[in-house]
Amino acid sequence: MDHSRPKRADARRNEENLLRAAAAVFLTSGVEAPIRDIAAEAGVGTATIYRHFPTRADLVIAVYRHQVESCAEAGPALLASSASPYAALGQWIDLFVDFLVTKHGLAAVLQPDNTGFQTLHAYFLDRLVPVCARLLEAAAAAGEIRAGLDAFELMRGVGNLCIGAGADPRYDARRLVGFLVAGLGR
C-alpha cells in the first residue's frame, strides 16, 4: 500500500471527526480517557479509531497537532470577523486556553525528555507565537492595548495560569486568564 498518496476527502473528514471527538473527550476526561468514550463521541467503533491511530500516543500527538493547526488558523479568521482586534485577541486566547488544558495531559503520554515531545513543543511555538504576535500588533495598532507586548511572554503567562486547572475545582484558570487579557487593555 502506498502511504505517500493524499487521503481521500471522506477519509480526511473521518479523521477530522475523530480528532475533534478525541479533543472534546480529552478536555473533559483527560488523555487517559477510554478509547470507547472517544468512539462514542465520534459515533464510530473503537476499531475505526485504532485503524487511524494504532496507539494512544499516536492519537494524542495527532490531536495535539490538529489543535495547534486549528488555533493557528483561528487567529487570522478571528481578526477578519471580530468587532475589533482586541476582541479577536480575547477570543483567540480562549481557544488557546482550551488547547492548553488538553495539552497538559500530553505529558502523561510523552515524557518531556522524549525527543517527540521536544519536536511537538517547537512546532507549537513556531505555529502559534507568530499568530499571537499578529493579534497583539493589530490590537496595539488600533490603540486598544499598549504596544510592545511580547507574544511568547503572554502565551507563557496564560500557560502558567492554566497549570493545575483540572486538579482543583475551585481554581478557574479561564477567569484568571480573563483578568490577564483585560489588563492588556488601555
N, C-alpha and C positions, 0 to 999 in steps of 0.2 A: 504494500500500500504506500502511495506517495504522500507523505505528510507535508510536503512543501506547497502543495496546491492550496489556494484560499478556500475557506469553508463556504459551503452553500449558504444562501441568505437565511433559510429556515434553521440551519444548524447554528448559525450565529445568533439568531433570535432565541433559540432554545438555551444556548449558553448564557446569553444576557439575562434571561429569565431566571436561570439557576443562580447566577451571581447576585442578582437583586434579592432573591429569596434568601440566599445564604447571608447576605449582609444584614437583612432585616432580622433574621434569627440570631446572628452574632450580636447585634445591637442589644437585643433583649435578654439573650441567654448565654452569651459568651461563645468563644470559638470552640469550646468543647461540647457544644450542644449536639445532641444525637442527629446523625445524618437523616434519620426518618423524619425529624422535625423540619429539616430543610426541604426534604422531598415533599412533605405535606404542604408546606408554604408554596412550593413551586408547582404543586399539582402533578407530580411525576412519581415514579417508583424510585427506590434507592438505587437500583441497578443503573438507572439513567445517570444519576449523579456520579457513580463510580466509573461509568463509561467515559464521562467527560473529565473527571478528576479522580485518578486511581487512589490517591492518598489524601488524608485530611490536610496535610501540608500543601499539596497541590491546590486544593480548594481554597485554603486560607490565602495563599500567595495570589491566586487568581482574583479573589475578592479584593484584596489589598490593591492590586494593580488597577482593577476596574474602578475602585473608589477614587484612586488618585486621578485617573483619567476623567471621571465624572466631575470631580472637584475642579480640575484644571479647565475643563470645557465650560463649567458653570460660570467662571469669572467673567469672561467676555460677554456671555449671554445675559448675565445679570446687569452688567454695565450698560448694555444696549436697551434693556427692558425696564429697569428700575426707575423710580421717580427721581433719584439723584445718585451720584457716585457713592455718597456716604451710605445711602440705603442699600446699594448693591454690596458695599463692603460688609455691612451688618448681616445681610442675607448669606453672603459667601462664608463669613465666619461661622454662622450657624451650621452650614454644610460641613465645614472643616471640623467643627466640634463633633458632629455625628461620626465623621470619619475617624477622628482621634479616639473616640470611645471604643470603636471596633478595633482600631489599630493596636491599642494597648494589649488586647488579647493575643496579638501575634506572637508575643514573647513566650506564650505557653506552647507554641508550636515550633518556633525557631528561636534558638538561643541567640542573644545579642552578639556573642563572639563568632557566630556562624557567618561565613562569607556571604551566604544568600541573604541574610538579614542586612548586612552592610550594603550590599548591592541594592536592595529594596529601599533602604533609607536614603541612599544617594539619589535614586530615581525619584523618590518622594520630594526631596529638596529641589532637584533640577526642574521638576514639573510644576511645583506649587509656589516656590518662593517668587518666581517672576510674575505669576498671576496675582499674588497678594501685593507685590510691588506696584503693579499696574493699577490695581484698585486704590491703593494708598495715594499714588501720584494723581489719579483722576479726582479723588476727593480733596486733595490739597489744592489742585489747580482750580477747583470750584470754590475754594475758600471755606470748605466745610470742616476740615481738620488742619492742624498745624502741619507745616511742611517738614520734610527731613526725617520722617518716621521710617525706621528700618523694618522691612518685611520679615526678615529672619527673626529679629528680636520679638516682634509682635506674635509671630507664629509660635515661637518658643514659649512666650508668656502664656498664650492660650493653651498650649500643650501642658505646661506645668499646672495650670488651673484644672485641667481635665484628669490629671493623675489621681487615681483612687476614687474617682466619681462613683464607681459601682460598688465600692466597699462600704460606704456609709450612706444610708438612705436620707440622712439629714443634710448631706452635702450636695448642693445644687451647683454643679460646675457651670451649667448654661447661664444661670443667674449671675454668677461671678464674672463670667466672660462678658455678659451684657453690660456690667458695670465698667469693665475694661474698655469695651468698644465705645460706650457713652463718654468715657473720659478722654477719648481721642478728639471729640468734637470741640469746636471753638466756643 
